[in-house]
Amino acid sequence: MKVRIIFYISIVLGLCAHGQVETKIIHSTASKNVSVFNESFKIPQLNRKRRIWVYLPPNYELSSKKYPVLYLHDGQNIFDDVTAYDGEWAIDETLNKLSKSVGLNLIVVGIDNGGDTRMSEYSPWENSQYGKAEGDSYLEFIVKTLKPEIDKTYRTKVSAKNTGIMGSSMGGLISHYAGLKYPKVFGKVGVFSPSFWYSDESFNFTEKHAKLKHVKMYYLVGTKEGGNMEGDMIKMIDLMKANKFRKSNLFEKVVQGATHSEAFWKSEFESAVKWLFNK
């Protein structure tokens, strides 16, 4: 079931000079071609439910074409300021613009994170501080439950070369893993500010699975993200090259002064999606 997204939230800002409550109306910033595919889509692999968003190209209803699909984690943050943690990525506005300017048309599927379960769902490896590993079950949900439903409902190009996955931070970690574990499903991978610090197993797994010829992977990090984010990403890319990942399918970008933030990822989405989908 698709539901049009219209949010109107009254937020109390405080008492005005006359002693009255002042309110500000915040409305949805999602474009008209964004909808909620399902408010409570079942994740049988984890016995949970999750909201799923769908962006359709501006010309979708007027054509009979099939379109590539990009899956994104942290769905709350990608389309709408009302639901975003710290500002949205404006993916819908960016893709609407690219549709007109360069003819890049994609279907985007946004998967809300699980809040308290986010760290576990976005990692295939346990972390003693943050909890158990649920990443394999989460990806199995996308591959075996969600993607078949999306492909059945919309006019999609189902092959790996037309299917992407993208995320930031822990979402970057699970996207990296998805590209290596499911190369026959995801042929285009966006890895923003990946949290490789979460487990050293990410390097061990990559060393064993890096020999891929047909998966394109885009890596992004800022120099002021904290910790060893920049060093870990460079180390991972060097490891992939050393283990015969096709170099022409790797893109790495280090942005001076960029921080670990939604604003950074928003600013870099256009470059990433154009490189991944060749526009």
NUTIMI-371046 format. One line per field, with one value per atom (N, C-alpha, C): residue number from 1; atom name; x, y, z. Coordinates in pm, whole numbers, padded with zeros to 5 digits. Layout:
BEGIN
seq = c(NUM	...);
atom = c(CA	...);
x = c(X	...);
y = c(Y	...);
z = c(Z	...);
% end
This chain:
BEGIN
seq = c(1	1	1	2	2	2	3	3	3	4	4	4	5	5	5	6	6	6	7	7	7	8	8	8	9	9	9	10	10	10	11	11	11	12	12	12	13	13	13	14	14	14	15	15	15	16	16	16	17	17	17	18	18	18	19	19	19	20	20	20	21	21	21	22	22	22	23	23	23	24	24	24	25	25	25	26	26	26	27	27	27	28	28	28	29	29	29	30	30	30	31	31	31	32	32	32	33	33	33	34	34	34	35	35	35	36	36	36	37	37	37	38	38	38	39	39	39	40	40	40	41	41	41	42	42	42	43	43	43	44	44	44	45	45	45	46	46	46	47	47	47	48	48	48	49	49	49	50	50	50	51	51	51	52	52	52	53	53	53	54	54	54	55	55	55	56	56	56	57	57	57	58	58	58	59	59	59	60	60	60	61	61	61	62	62	62	63	63	63	64	64	64	65	65	65	66	66	66	67	67	67	68	68	68	69	69	69	70	70	70	71	71	71	72	72	72	73	73	73	74	74	74	75	75	75	76	76	76	77	77	77	78	78	78	79	79	79	80	80	80	81	81	81	82	82	82	83	83	83	84	84	84	85	85	85	86	86	86	87	87	87	88	88	88	89	89	89	90	90	90	91	91	91	92	92	92	93	93	93	94	94	94	95	95	95	96	96	96	97	97	97	98	98	98	99	99	99	100	100	100	101	101	101	102	102	102	103	103	103	104	104	104	105	105	105	106	106	106	107	107	107	108	108	108	109	109	109	110	110	110	111	111	111	112	112	112	113	113	113	114	114	114	115	115	115	116	116	116	117	117	117	118	118	118	119	119	119	120	120	120	121	121	121	122	122	122	123	123	123	124	124	124	125	125	125	126	126	126	127	127	127	128	128	128	129	129	129	130	130	130	131	131	131	132	132	132	133	133	133	134	134	134	135	135	135	136	136	136	137	137	137	138	138	138	139	139	139	140	140	140	141	141	141	142	142	142	143	143	143	144	144	144	145	145	145	146	146	146	147	147	147	148	148	148	149	149	149	150	150	150	151	151	151	152	152	152	153	153	153	154	154	154	155	155	155	156	156	156	157	157	157	158	158	158	159	159	159	160	160	160	161	161	161	162	162	162	163	163	163	164	164	164	165	165	165	166	166	166	167	167	167	168	168	168	169	169	169	170	170	170	171	171	171	172	172	172	173	173	173	174	174	174	175	175	175	176	176	176	177	177	177	178	178	178	179	179	179	180	180	180	181	181	181	182	182	182	183	183	183	184	184	184	185	185	185	186	186	186	187	187	187	188	188	188	189	189	189	190	190	190	191	191	191	192	192	192	193	193	193	194	194	194	195	195	195	196	196	196	197	197	197	198	198	198	199	199	199	200	200	200	201	201	201	202	202	202	203	203	203	204	204	204	205	205	205	206	206	206	207	207	207	208	208	208	209	209	209	210	210	210	211	211	211	212	212	212	213	213	213	214	214	214	215	215	215	216	216	216	217	217	217	218	218	218	219	219	219	220	220	220	221	221	221	222	222	222	223	223	223	224	224	224	225	225	225	226	226	226	227	227	227	228	228	228	229	229	229	230	230	230	231	231	231	232	232	232	233	233	233	234	234	234	235	235	235	236	236	236	237	237	237	238	238	238	239	239	239	240	240	240	241	241	241	242	242	242	243	243	243	244	244	244	245	245	245	246	246	246	247	247	247	248	248	248	249	249	249	250	250	250	251	251	251	252	252	252	253	253	253	254	254	254	255	255	255	256	256	256	257	257	257	258	258	258	259	259	259	260	260	260	261	261	261	262	262	262	263	263	263	264	264	264	265	265	265	266	266	266	267	267	267	268	268	268	269	269	269	270	270	270	271	271	271	272	272	272	273	273	273	274	274	274	275	275	275	276	276	276	277	277	277	278	278	278	279	279	279);
atom = c(N	CA	C	N	CA	C	N	CA	C	N	CA	C	N	CA	C	N	CA	C	N	CA	C	N	CA	C	N	CA	C	N	CA	C	N	CA	C	N	CA	C	N	CA	C	N	CA	C	N	CA	C	N	CA	C	N	CA	C	N	CA	C	N	CA	C	N	CA	C	N	CA	C	N	CA	C	N	CA	C	N	CA	C	N	CA	C	N	CA	C	N	CA	C	N	CA	C	N	CA	C	N	CA	C	N	CA	C	N	CA	C	N	CA	C	N	CA	C	N	CA	C	N	CA	C	N	CA	C	N	CA	C	N	CA	C	N	CA	C	N	CA	C	N	CA	C	N	CA	C	N	CA	C	N	CA	C	N	CA	C	N	CA	C	N	CA	C	N	CA	C	N	CA	C	N	CA	C	N	CA	C	N	CA	C	N	CA	C	N	CA	C	N	CA	C	N	CA	C	N	CA	C	N	CA	C	N	CA	C	N	CA	C	N	CA	C	N	CA	C	N	CA	C	N	CA	C	N	CA	C	N	CA	C	N	CA	C	N	CA	C	N	CA	C	N	CA	C	N	CA	C	N	CA	C	N	CA	C	N	CA	C	N	CA	C	N	CA	C	N	CA	C	N	CA	C	N	CA	C	N	CA	C	N	CA	C	N	CA	C	N	CA	C	N	CA	C	N	CA	C	N	CA	C	N	CA	C	N	CA	C	N	CA	C	N	CA	C	N	CA	C	N	CA	C	N	CA	C	N	CA	C	N	CA	C	N	CA	C	N	CA	C	N	CA	C	N	CA	C	N	CA	C	N	CA	C	N	CA	C	N	CA	C	N	CA	C	N	CA	C	N	CA	C	N	CA	C	N	CA	C	N	CA	C	N	CA	C	N	CA	C	N	CA	C	N	CA	C	N	CA	C	N	CA	C	N	CA	C	N	CA	C	N	CA	C	N	CA	C	N	CA	C	N	CA	C	N	CA	C	N	CA	C	N	CA	C	N	CA	C	N	CA	C	N	CA	C	N	CA	C	N	CA	C	N	CA	C	N	CA	C	N	CA	C	N	CA	C	N	CA	C	N	CA	C	N	CA	C	N	CA	C	N	CA	C	N	CA	C	N	CA	C	N	CA	C	N	CA	C	N	CA	C	N	CA	C	N	CA	C	N	CA	C	N	CA	C	N	CA	C	N	CA	C	N	CA	C	N	CA	C	N	CA	C	N	CA	C	N	CA	C	N	CA	C	N	CA	C	N	CA	C	N	CA	C	N	CA	C	N	CA	C	N	CA	C	N	CA	C	N	CA	C	N	CA	C	N	CA	C	N	CA	C	N	CA	C	N	CA	C	N	CA	C	N	CA	C	N	CA	C	N	CA	C	N	CA	C	N	CA	C	N	CA	C	N	CA	C	N	CA	C	N	CA	C	N	CA	C	N	CA	C	N	CA	C	N	CA	C	N	CA	C	N	CA	C	N	CA	C	N	CA	C	N	CA	C	N	CA	C	N	CA	C	N	CA	C	N	CA	C	N	CA	C	N	CA	C	N	CA	C	N	CA	C	N	CA	C	N	CA	C	N	CA	C	N	CA	C	N	CA	C	N	CA	C	N	CA	C	N	CA	C	N	CA	C	N	CA	C	N	CA	C	N	CA	C	N	CA	C	N	CA	C	N	CA	C	N	CA	C	N	CA	C	N	CA	C	N	CA	C	N	CA	C	N	CA	C	N	CA	C	N	CA	C	N	CA	C	N	CA	C	N	CA	C	N	CA	C	N	CA	C	N	CA	C	N	CA	C	N	CA	C	N	CA	C	N	CA	C	N	CA	C	N	CA	C	N	CA	C	N	CA	C	N	CA	C	N	CA	C	N	CA	C	N	CA	C	N	CA	C	N	CA	C	N	CA	C	N	CA	C	N	CA	C	N	CA	C	N	CA	C	N	CA	C	N	CA	C	N	CA	C	N	CA	C	N	CA	C	N	CA	C	N	CA	C	N	CA	C	N	CA	C	N	CA	C	N	CA	C	N	CA	C	N	CA	C	N	CA	C	N	CA	C	N	CA	C	N	CA	C	N	CA	C	N	CA	C	N	CA	C	N	CA	C	N	CA	C	N	CA	C	N	CA	C	N	CA	C	N	CA	C	N	CA	C	N	CA	C	N	CA	C	N	CA	C	N	CA	C	N	CA	C	N	CA	C	N	CA	C	N	CA	C);
x = c(00084	00000	00088	00062	00136	00054	00120	00052	00126	00056	00118	00167	00287	00346	00311	00234	00210	00214	00317	00330	00311	00230	00221	00235	00346	00372	00380	00307	00314	00415	00515	00618	00610	00604	00598	00736	00748	00876	00893	00784	00794	00684	00686	00586	00629	00539	00569	00557	00581	00582	00447	00341	00206	00157	00248	00210	00139	00136	00071	00175	00132	00221	00243	00369	00404	00435	00382	00406	00462	00534	00587	00539	00484	00436	00547	00587	00689	00619	00633	00566	00667	00618	00704	00782	00910	00994	01010	00942	00951	00878	00937	00876	00751	00667	00542	00562	00682	00709	00778	00769	00811	00687	00681	00567	00616	00529	00557	00503	00590	00550	00475	00526	00459	00506	00411	00444	00502	00464	00509	00539	00641	00678	00747	00704	00756	00898	00982	01117	01117	01080	01068	01200	01312	01442	01479	01415	01445	01321	01208	01081	01051	01069	01044	00966	00927	00861	00934	00923	00996	00925	00931	00876	00969	00908	00980	00930	01023	00992	01028	00959	00993	00990	01097	01104	01094	01004	00990	01036	01100	01144	01027	01053	00946	00859	00921	00848	00792	00795	00756	00614	00519	00378	00346	00434	00408	00482	00552	00630	00602	00657	00650	00789	00886	01025	01047	01155	01202	01321	01342	01443	01536	01661	01752	01698	01745	01698	01818	01806	01908	01843	01899	01851	01937	01871	01943	01899	01997	01970	01933	01894	01857	01755	01648	01548	01487	01489	01434	01506	01631	01715	01728	01670	01706	01609	01484	01384	01320	01311	01218	01277	01275	01323	01240	01114	01027	01075	01124	01167	01318	01393	01540	01599	01710	01781	01844	01913	01981	01985	01868	01860	01862	01780	01767	01874	01891	01989	01937	01809	01748	01773	01763	01786	01680	01557	01450	01471	01505	01531	01651	01755	01875	01846	01772	01742	01641	01550	01459	01538	01638	01724	01806	01864	01946	01863	01738	01650	01638	01626	01613	01746	01852	01979	02060	02061	02145	02068	01938	01859	01884	01930	01951	01822	01765	01638	01651	01623	01634	01508	01482	01391	01476	01436	01510	01420	01473	01401	01474	01405	01464	01411	01500	01464	01496	01395	01420	01513	01595	01676	01591	01643	01567	01587	01645	01664	01765	01718	01807	01876	01820	01880	01967	01983	02055	02196	02273	02412	02421	02335	02337	02294	02192	02141	02239	02322	02414	02554	02568	02697	02682	02761	02761	02848	02914	03006	02969	02978	02944	03044	02997	03082	03054	03158	03139	03069	03084	03021	02881	02861	02735	02639	02683	02585	02610	02508	02518	02516	02551	02555	02424	02359	02235	02241	02360	02376	02341	02377	02346	02194	02124	01977	01914	01967	01916	01934	02051	02075	01992	01973	01888	01746	01702	01571	01563	01666	01665	01667	01755	01776	01658	01607	01510	01365	01344	01207	01170	01248	01213	01233	01348	01375	01274	01240	01137	01003	00968	00842	00848	00961	00980	00978	01047	01053	00915	00832	00697	00604	00628	00536	00569	00697	00738	00812	00826	00898	01047	01112	01252	01341	01465	01569	01632	01617	01645	01790	01870	02005	02096	02208	02303	02359	02382	02439	02342	02216	02115	02061	02131	02086	02199	02170	02270	02227	02325	02300	02394	02346	02425	02389	02488	02464	02583	02564	02671	02697	02821	02862	02843	02759	02731	02661	02582	02521	02625	02737	02847	02913	02926	02984	02902	02770	02687	02674	02686	02683	02810	02923	03050	03040	02990	02976	02879	02769	02669	02729	02811	02872	02963	03032	03125	03053	02949	02878	02778	02714	02609	02643	02756	02792	02696	02620	02523	02390	02379	02258	02285	02396	02430	02555	02537	02651	02705	02636	02678	02663	02771	02773	02829	02755	02800	02836	02961	03012	03058	02972	03001	03048	03164	03214	03199	03252	03227	03289	03214	03257	03336	03450	03532	03592	03594	03644	03560	03436	03342	03392	03463	03517	03633	03742	03854	03818	03708	03665	03628	03597	03565	03684	03804	03925	03952	03933	03953	03855	03730	03629	03661	03700	03731	03847	03948	04064	04025	03926	03884	03785	03718	03608	03628	03746	03768	03786	03809	03840	03712	03668	03546	03575	03507	03533	03421	03301	03186	03111	03162	03097	03168	03090	03145	03123	03229	03220	03279	03200	03235	03257	03378	03413	03435	03381	03387	03418	03505	03534	03581	03561	03609	03729	03812	03934	03909	03788	03758	03640	03637	03527	03554	03678	03711	03765	03834	03891	03989	03988	04076	03994	03884	03793	03865	03943	04013	04116	04195	04298	04240	04130	04066	04013	03955	03901	04013	04120	04233	04295	04305	04357	04270	04139	04046	04059	04067	04079	04211	04319	04449	04441	04368	04351	04273	04171	04092	04176	04254	04341	04443	04499	04600	04541	04409	04343	04256	04298	04251	04109	04061	03939	03975	03889	03919	03932	04050	04080	03990	03956	03873	03731	03693	03560	03562	03676	03690	03705	03632	03646	03663	03765	03787	03797	03731	03730	03747	03848	03874	03851	03760	03722	03782	03866	03932	03830	03841	03757	03618	03580	03444	03428	03311	03282	03184	03167	03075	02933	02867	02739	02649	02519	02422	02447	02488	02515	02626	02729	02839	02789	02715	02668	02569	02486	02394	02471	02576	02651	02724	02749	02827	02743	02613	02530	02528	02516	02505	02628	02746	02868	02874	02836	02842	02745	02620	02520	02550	02606	02642	02756	02854	02966	02916	02837	02791	02703	02618	02522	02560	02687	02745	02673	02638	02580	02656);
y = c(-00119	00000	00124	00217	00342	00452	00530	00638	00768	00870	01000	01057	01113	01165	01312	01345	01485	01495	01560	01575	01722	01749	01884	01873	01922	01908	02047	02068	02194	02178	02261	02255	02380	02359	02474	02535	02661	02730	02809	02841	02917	03021	03102	03205	03332	03389	03515	03630	03749	03866	03889	03843	03866	03749	03656	03545	03433	03436	03332	03232	03109	03006	03029	03038	03055	02918	02889	02760	02780	02680	02681	02555	02570	02455	02404	02281	02218	02118	02134	02043	01959	01857	01764	01834	01798	01848	01743	01630	01525	01568	01535	01568	01483	01525	01456	01315	01287	01153	01063	01102	01017	00972	00844	00793	00688	00654	00544	00416	00326	00199	00114	00112	00037	00094	00128	00187	00084	-00042	-00147	-00275	-00268	-00383	-00488	-00610	-00716	-00757	-00772	-00826	-00963	-01067	-01199	-01250	-01210	-01257	-01204	-01093	-01033	-01018	-01063	-01054	-00909	-00818	-00676	-00618	-00494	-00423	-00292	-00241	-00120	-00041	00091	00175	00173	00162	00161	00276	00355	00467	00432	00495	00476	00611	00636	00749	00696	00753	00715	00831	00802	00908	00996	01123	01215	01167	01091	01046	00906	00851	00710	00683	00764	00739	00762	00833	00866	00775	00676	00588	00443	00356	00212	00154	00242	00200	00128	00050	-00009	00073	00075	00162	00088	00135	00084	00119	00047	00069	00087	00186	00211	00196	00107	00086	00166	00240	00321	00289	00286	00268	00403	00401	00523	00604	00538	00599	00726	00741	00862	00988	00972	01089	01131	01058	01080	01167	01177	01250	01368	01363	01454	01510	01642	01705	01669	01636	01603	01478	01382	01256	01247	01339	01329	01356	01291	01308	01447	01489	01618	01678	01686	01737	01625	01637	01531	01542	01435	01431	01497	01525	01584	01497	01368	01276	01292	01316	01334	01459	01570	01693	01677	01611	01591	01506	01397	01309	01372	01451	01523	01616	01682	01771	01694	01580	01501	01436	01408	01354	01453	01580	01684	01715	01723	01773	01668	01545	01442	01314	01311	01193	01075	01102	00995	00970	00852	00818	00687	00694	00578	00566	00444	00420	00410	00478	00471	00412	00315	00252	00286	00356	00392	00302	00248	00157	00226	00253	00317	00234	00300	00225	00185	00097	00042	00112	00235	00305	00233	00175	00107	-00014	-00070	-00189	-00153	-00025	00019	-00038	-00025	-00070	-00220	-00297	-00442	-00480	-00414	-00447	-00412	-00313	-00267	-00329	-00432	-00501	-00652	-00721	-00868	-00925	-00836	-00881	-00821	-00903	-00859	-00757	-00667	-00569	-00574	-00589	-00607	-00490	-00370	-00252	-00227	-00253	-00214	-00329	-00452	-00560	-00664	-00749	-00864	-00825	-00923	-00902	-00946	-00854	-00886	-00847	-00808	-00760	-00862	-00987	-01090	-01109	-01105	-01118	-00997	-00879	-00757	-00759	-00800	-00807	-00917	-01026	-01132	-01081	-00995	-00931	-00849	-00768	-00686	-00773	-00872	-00954	-01049	-01113	-01220	-01180	-01070	-01028	-00896	-00792	-00659	-00645	-00683	-00665	-00739	-00863	-00929	-00855	-00796	-00722	-00593	-00525	-00403	-00436	-00543	-00583	-00625	-00678	-00720	-00600	-00498	-00384	-00277	-00258	-00150	-00205	-00120	-00158	-00138	-00243	-00235	-00315	-00272	-00353	-00434	-00564	-00647	-00695	-00679	-00732	-00656	-00719	-00656	-00526	-00519	-00397	-00280	-00308	-00204	-00192	-00252	-00249	-00198	-00093	-00036	-00039	-00020	-00009	00096	00177	00292	00326	00373	00419	00492	00552	00628	00574	00590	00548	00396	00351	00207	00159	00248	00216	00199	00269	00250	00115	00074	-00056	-00169	-00166	-00276	-00272	-00154	-00146	-00206	-00177	-00238	-00390	-00439	-00583	-00643	-00572	-00621	-00637	-00541	-00550	-00669	-00704	-00818	-00952	-00953	-01080	-01112	-01008	-01030	-00959	-00993	-00925	-00956	-01064	-01098	-01027	-00953	-00876	-00726	-00682	-00539	-00514	-00447	-00418	-00278	-00195	-00056	-00025	00020	00034	00171	00244	00372	00358	00384	00364	00499	00565	00697	00683	00739	00744	00611	00504	00370	00349	00280	00253	00123	00121	-00001	-00026	00078	00064	-00034	-00058	-00138	-00280	-00333	-00469	-00491	-00545	-00579	-00689	-00761	-00866	-00811	-00682	-00622	-00632	-00622	-00633	-00778	-00868	-01010	-01060	-01019	-01060	-01003	-00878	-00814	-00882	-00917	-00984	-01113	-01183	-01310	-01295	-01179	-01164	-01050	-00993	-00873	-00899	-01019	-01048	-01044	-00922	-00902	-00816	-00846	-00777	-00684	-00703	-00633	-00545	-00529	-00445	-00311	-00201	-00066	-00017	00036	00080	00219	00307	00448	00474	00519	00541	00690	00735	00876	00891	00988	01017	01162	01223	01357	01351	01456	01456	01492	01541	01579	01500	01372	01287	01228	01237	01182	01041	00999	00865	00845	00724	00692	00660	00733	00706	00714	00819	00836	00725	00697	00595	00457	00426	00295	00277	00384	00372	00351	00427	00412	00272	00225	00090	-00015	00003	-00093	-00094	00023	00031	-00030	-00004	-00064	-00217	-00265	-00409	-00468	-00399	-00446	-00452	-00349	-00348	-00461	-00483	-00588	-00727	-00739	-00868	-00875	-00797	-00807	-00758	-00665	-00595	-00507	-00503	-00426	-00277	-00222	-00085	00018	-00008	00087	00096	00000	00000	00055	00109	00169	00320	00392	00538	00576	00655	00699	00851	00911	01057	01096	01176	01230	01381	01431	01573	01646	01742	01819	01898	01883	01960	01906	01801	01748	01669	01682	01616	01500	01424	01309	01362	01395	01465	01440	01456	01443	01547	01667	01774	01734	01669	01622	01519	01421	01314	01367	01460	01525	01593	01664	01740	01651	01526	01436	01332	01328	01226	01238	01357	01374	01318	01352	01302	01150	01094	00949	00877	00923	00853	00867	00979	00998	00904	00888	00796	00651	00614	00475	00437	00529	00498	00564	00608	00652	00768	00870	00989	01112);
z = c(00000	00000	00000	-00092	-00098	-00030	00052	00124	00096	00050	00027	00158	00156	00278	00295	00397	00431	00583	00635	00778	00814	00914	00968	01119	01172	01314	01377	01481	01555	01667	01668	01770	01856	01984	02075	02086	02051	02056	02187	02251	02375	02383	02484	02503	02432	02357	02290	02389	02343	02432	02498	02437	02491	02576	02607	02693	02622	02490	02414	02363	02342	02291	02143	02105	01964	01905	01790	01726	01586	01541	01405	01335	01217	01141	01051	01071	00987	00897	00768	00676	00600	00539	00467	00357	00346	00237	00128	00142	00040	-00087	-00201	-00329	-00353	-00447	-00472	-00527	-00580	-00632	-00529	-00403	-00291	-00216	-00182	-00106	-00007	00086	00177	00114	00082	00023	00124	00245	00352	00485	00570	00700	00796	00781	00873	00795	00712	00630	00717	00707	00793	00753	00855	00838	00905	00832	00896	00952	00891	00936	01075	01115	01245	01334	01282	01356	01397	01298	01321	01204	01217	01108	01085	00962	00928	00820	00829	00723	00601	00484	00358	00271	00219	00132	-00013	-00106	-00248	-00321	-00393	-00485	-00627	-00705	-00845	-00934	-01047	-01138	-01180	-01211	-01247	-01364	-01454	-01574	-01560	-01439	-01421	-01469	-01428	-01460	-01608	-01677	-01817	-01914	-01862	-01948	-01915	-01996	-01970	-01949	-01928	-01912	-01780	-01777	-01652	-01603	-01471	-01414	-01318	-01309	-01206	-01068	-00967	-00829	-00736	-00649	-00547	-00409	-00326	-00190	-00093	-00004	00094	00236	00326	00468	00531	00657	00728	00650	00610	00525	00582	00713	00776	00729	00690	00665	00519	00428	00288	00209	00252	00175	00246	00379	00448	00577	00590	00712	00835	00814	00927	01001	00927	00989	01008	00947	00947	01085	01111	01239	01249	01143	01146	01005	00944	00808	00706	00603	00502	00394	00318	00209	00081	00073	-00048	-00172	-00154	-00265	-00374	-00333	-00432	-00516	-00452	-00526	-00619	-00570	-00651	-00774	-00754	-00867	-00963	-00913	-01002	-01093	-01036	-01114	-01217	-01175	-01266	-01376	-01348	-01451	-01567	-01532	-01635	-01702	-01623	-01676	-01752	-01703	-01768	-01799	-01772	-01804	-01713	-01590	-01492	-01417	-01435	-01372	-01294	-01166	-01077	-00993	-00948	-00837	-00712	-00606	-00479	-00372	-00301	-00190	-00060	00028	00157	00267	00345	00454	00586	00667	00796	00882	00960	01056	01175	01256	01368	01499	01496	01622	01710	01818	01913	01852	01747	01685	01564	01537	01416	01409	01516	01514	01485	01549	01529	01388	01337	01204	01093	01118	01015	01028	01109	01119	01117	01035	01035	01147	01223	01327	01462	01564	01699	01749	01833	01898	02047	02128	02272	02338	02280	02339	02285	02155	02091	02063	02081	02072	01965	01949	01861	01714	01631	01487	01423	01352	01282	01134	01089	00953	00847	00870	00771	00756	00868	00863	00796	00824	00763	00611	00565	00421	00355	00426	00373	00354	00445	00431	00302	00276	00155	00030	00030	-00090	-00116	-00012	-00031	-00005	00065	00098	00032	00058	00008	-00142	-00192	-00335	-00422	-00395	-00476	-00475	-00363	-00354	-00436	-00429	-00509	-00657	-00695	-00836	-00888	-00801	-00839	-00854	-00773	-00767	-00872	-00900	-00989	-01111	-01211	-01333	-01308	-01266	-01228	-01322	-01333	-01396	-01284	-01290	-01172	-01162	-01267	-01267	-01171	-01136	-01045	-01101	-01230	-01289	-01282	-01250	-01237	-01095	-00999	-00860	-00771	-00693	-00605	-00460	-00373	-00229	-00174	-00081	-00034	00110	00184	00319	00376	00493	00557	00697	00742	00876	00890	00983	00990	00864	00802	00674	00565	00577	00484	00504	00630	00661	00601	00623	00573	00421	00361	00215	00155	00215	00174	00180	00290	00309	00207	00181	00086	-00054	-00095	-00228	-00243	-00135	-00141	-00123	-00041	-00016	-00125	-00181	-00282	-00414	-00475	-00601	-00716	-00704	-00807	-00786	-00677	-00647	-00658	-00595	-00592	-00675	-00786	-00873	-00857	-00777	-00755	-00607	-00544	-00399	-00360	-00277	-00224	-00077	-00045	00091	00146	00222	00277	00422	00453	00591	00664	00606	00661	00799	00885	01022	01031	00963	00966	01104	01188	01324	01406	01364	01442	01465	01365	01379	01282	01333	01246	01147	01174	01083	00946	00940	00810	00715	00768	00685	00647	00741	00712	00606	00619	00522	00384	00380	00252	00182	00257	00198	00126	00178	00121	00006	-00004	-00100	-00200	-00203	-00284	-00434	-00472	-00612	-00697	-00727	-00803	-00926	-01035	-01161	-01204	-01153	-01210	-01111	-00988	-00888	-00881	-00891	-00879	-00736	-00674	-00534	-00519	-00459	-00442	-00293	-00257	-00117	-00089	00023	00060	00208	00240	00379	00390	00507	00535	00627	00623	00704	00850	00881	01019	01075	01043	01091	01230	01275	01405	01395	01501	01502	01388	01335	01222	01098	01081	00969	00835	00815	00688	00667	00768	00758	00733	00801	00783	00642	00586	00451	00349	00364	00272	00285	00408	00432	00365	00373	00313	00161	00102	-00044	-00092	-00020	-00055	-00045	00057	00073	-00044	-00088	-00202	-00330	-00353	-00471	-00466	-00348	-00332	-00353	-00335	-00350	-00476	-00577	-00716	-00740	-00656	-00694	-00814	-00914	-01034	-01000	-01023	-00983	-01054	-01178	-01252	-01196	-01114	-01051	-00908	-00868	-00736	-00749	-00668	-00662	-00516	-00487	-00349	-00345	-00248	-00236	-00090	-00065	00069	00062	00142	00137	00256	00227	00331	00414	00547	00638	00660	00587	00600	00729	00791	00917	00898	01002	01002	01020	00909	00920	00800	00824	00716	00607	00648	00551	00454	00504	00419	00319	00368	00279	00176	00218	00125	00012	00045	-00055	-00154	-00116	-00201	-00276	-00247	-00309	-00461	-00513	-00658	-00730	-00683	-00747	-00742	-00629	-00613	-00706	-00711	-00791	-00940	-00980	-01121	-01160	-01073	-01103	-01105	-01008	-00999	-01117	-01159	-01265	-01399	-01409	-01536	-01603	-01524	-01583	-01533);
% end
